[in-house]
């Protein structure tokens, strides 16, 4: 290929570069033309794979949801418990801040995109399965409310950490030495109880 990439590797290279730019400058920091220039390919090459700038953002979000679903599945299959799934959710957000930001910014995305829809549903199916497990064990009575509460706690902690608000409010040092994952275990454990719900004793 004249641009120096074969078909599959160019698509991944565009995604990787978009993620790097989003992490540094936010989702408004790139255009298809700028991504092409960064990669040294023709300005039409990214459009061939993604169609538009929104197409790149859809692909970033879908990739993020797939990565998160894989991580949550690993936790479930290891038998670590629902509390550790919440910790894994926050760990994913801290490790993939660009993906996380785009995944939960609907105004940036085409909600009718089938790839994005399927990836998102796989992630939320994993989140729901943890609550269903607790419900079957008789540890919760209202599964619908529980899954929203669980998501709100871990998503809120991740967002507060990523935006710097946890530090601005001087709350981080108050809990578990400021370790975000330890804070997550303590906070989520208040809802589901630790160690019985998560298999891990709160620090």
BAGU-152293 format. One line per 10 residues: their letters; for each residue y, z, x of C-alpha. Coordinates in nm, 3 decimals, m for minus. Each point is the difference from the previous one (the first is absolute). Layout:
A	Y/Z/X; ...
END
This chain:
XXXXXXXXXX	0.000/0.000/0.000; 0.340/m0.100/0.134; 0.146/0.346/m0.054; m0.268/0.159/0.219; m0.181/0.182/m0.282; m0.305/m0.097/m0.197; 0.010/0.031/m0.378; m0.117/0.361/m0.039; 0.173/0.147/0.301; 0.344/m0.128/m0.101
XXXXXXXXXX	m0.025/0.173/m0.336; m0.089/0.329/0.166; 0.268/m0.047/0.265; 0.264/m0.046/m0.271; m0.122/0.313/m0.178; m0.001/0.204/0.320; 0.349/m0.114/0.089; 0.129/0.072/m0.352; m0.143/0.353/0.016; 0.169/0.060/0.336
XXXXXXXXXX	0.336/m0.120/m0.131; m0.030/0.206/m0.319; m0.080/0.311/0.205; 0.309/m0.054/0.214; 0.250/m0.146/m0.245; m0.136/0.038/m0.352; m0.138/m0.265/m0.235; 0.335/m0.182/m0.008; m0.016/m0.061/0.377; m0.185/m0.330/0.005
XXXXXXXXXX	m0.009/m0.350/m0.141; m0.277/m0.256/0.033; 0.219/m0.189/0.243; 0.057/0.308/0.217; m0.373/0.080/0.005; m0.071/m0.357/0.108; 0.259/0.022/0.274; m0.141/0.333/0.122; m0.347/m0.152/0.022; 0.116/m0.327/0.151
XXXXXXXXXX	m0.138/m0.217/m0.280; 0.161/m0.257/m0.226; 0.220/0.139/m0.275; m0.236/m0.141/m0.264; m0.316/0.159/0.140; 0.029/0.342/m0.173; 0.087/m0.170/m0.328; m0.330/m0.187/0.013; m0.187/0.333/m0.013; 0.225/0.214/m0.219
XXXXXXXXXX	0.224/m0.232/m0.196; 0.300/0.227/0.012; 0.138/0.321/0.144; m0.131/0.182/m0.307; m0.342/m0.143/0.079; 0.009/0.170/0.340; 0.095/0.331/m0.161; m0.280/m0.038/m0.257; m0.246/m0.055/0.284; 0.132/0.302/0.194
XXXXXXXXXX	m0.038/0.219/m0.310; m0.349/m0.132/m0.077; m0.107/0.059/0.359; 0.135/0.354/m0.021; m0.185/0.077/m0.321; m0.324/m0.133/0.148; 0.041/0.212/0.312; 0.074/0.309/m0.211; m0.297/m0.065/m0.229; m0.228/m0.033/0.303
XXXXXXXXXX	0.128/0.331/0.137; m0.049/0.179/m0.332; m0.349/m0.146/m0.034; m0.089/0.129/0.346; 0.110/0.350/m0.101; m0.198/m0.012/m0.325; m0.315/m0.131/0.167; 0.023/0.266/0.271; m0.012/0.270/m0.267; 0.324/0.157/0.123
XXXXXXXXXX	0.135/0.058/m0.350; 0.305/m0.090/m0.202; 0.241/0.218/0.193; m0.076/m0.194/0.318; 0.058/m0.325/m0.191; 0.353/0.124/m0.063; 0.042/0.080/0.368; m0.127/m0.350/0.086; 0.258/m0.148/m0.239; 0.284/0.173/0.184
XXXXXXXXXX	m0.148/m0.087/0.338; m0.011/m0.366/m0.105; 0.367/0.010/m0.104; 0.104/0.151/0.334; m0.213/m0.250/0.195; 0.106/m0.306/m0.203; 0.360/0.067/m0.110; 0.092/m0.366/m0.045; m0.301/m0.069/m0.221; 0.060/0.319/m0.198
XXXXXXXXXX	0.363/m0.087/m0.069; m0.080/m0.348/m0.127; m0.306/0.109/m0.199; 0.209/0.227/m0.219; 0.312/m0.217/m0.040; m0.075/m0.209/m0.312; 0.340/m0.170/0.015; m0.114/m0.174/0.320; m0.327/m0.129/m0.142; m0.147/m0.247/m0.246
XXXXXXXXXX	m0.196/0.228/m0.229; m0.200/m0.296/m0.134; m0.150/m0.078/0.344; m0.380/0.032/m0.041; m0.069/0.103/0.360; 0.253/0.282/m0.026; m0.133/0.106/m0.341; m0.362/0.019/0.120; 0.089/0.192/0.318; 0.213/0.249/m0.193
XXXXXXXXXX	m0.270/0.057/m0.261; m0.261/0.067/0.269; 0.223/0.268/0.149; 0.072/0.173/m0.327; m0.368/m0.014/m0.094; m0.069/0.209/0.309; 0.271/0.249/m0.095; m0.137/0.030/m0.353; m0.357/0.043/0.124; 0.096/0.319/0.182
XXXXXXXXXX	0.148/0.151/m0.312; m0.299/m0.112/m0.206; m0.226/0.182/0.244; 0.196/0.322/m0.044; m0.005/m0.046/m0.376; m0.378/m0.037/m0.005; m0.027/0.316/0.208; 0.206/0.184/m0.261; 0.288/0.072/0.239; 0.263/m0.175/m0.213
XXXXXXXXXX	0.037/m0.060/m0.372; 0.261/m0.276/m0.022; m0.101/m0.280/0.235; 0.292/m0.228/m0.092; 0.260/0.265/0.076; m0.189/0.105/0.312; m0.003/m0.344/0.159; 0.375/m0.036/m0.058; 0.067/0.347/0.139; m0.218/m0.065/0.305
XXXXXXXXXX	0.166/m0.333/0.070; 0.346/0.148/m0.049; m0.068/0.275/0.255; m0.134/m0.218/0.281; 0.234/m0.292/m0.067; 0.293/0.238/m0.015; m0.089/0.167/0.329; m0.044/m0.338/0.168; 0.332/m0.128/m0.133; 0.188/0.316/0.094
XXXXXXXXXX	m0.140/m0.021/0.351; 0.067/m0.372/0.048; 0.356/0.016/m0.130; 0.087/0.303/0.212; 0.077/0.215/m0.302; m0.261/0.261/0.086; 0.178/0.058/0.329; 0.351/m0.027/m0.149; m0.087/0.280/m0.243; m0.141/0.202/0.293
XXXXXXXXXX	m0.328/0.047/m0.184; m0.246/m0.141/0.251; 0.005/0.303/0.237; m0.072/0.240/m0.287; m0.360/m0.114/m0.054; m0.292/m0.031/0.241; 0.213/m0.048/0.306; 0.160/m0.315/m0.139; m0.318/m0.211/0.012; 0.028/m0.242/m0.294
XXXXXXXXXX	m0.376/m0.023/m0.053; m0.034/0.378/0.004; 0.289/0.020/m0.246; m0.186/m0.245/m0.222; m0.317/0.213/0.006; 0.197/0.312/m0.089; 0.204/m0.166/m0.275; m0.281/m0.199/m0.161; m0.232/0.299/0.034; 0.231/0.192/m0.233
XXXXXXXXXX	m0.087/m0.249/m0.274; m0.374/m0.034/0.052; m0.084/0.307/0.200; m0.125/m0.001/0.354; m0.266/m0.002/0.129; m0.197/m0.061/m0.323; 0.177/m0.323/m0.097; 0.046/m0.144/0.344; m0.262/0.150/0.223; 0.268/0.110/0.250
XXX	0.160/0.338/0.033; 0.379/m0.010/m0.006; 0.161/0.090/0.332
END
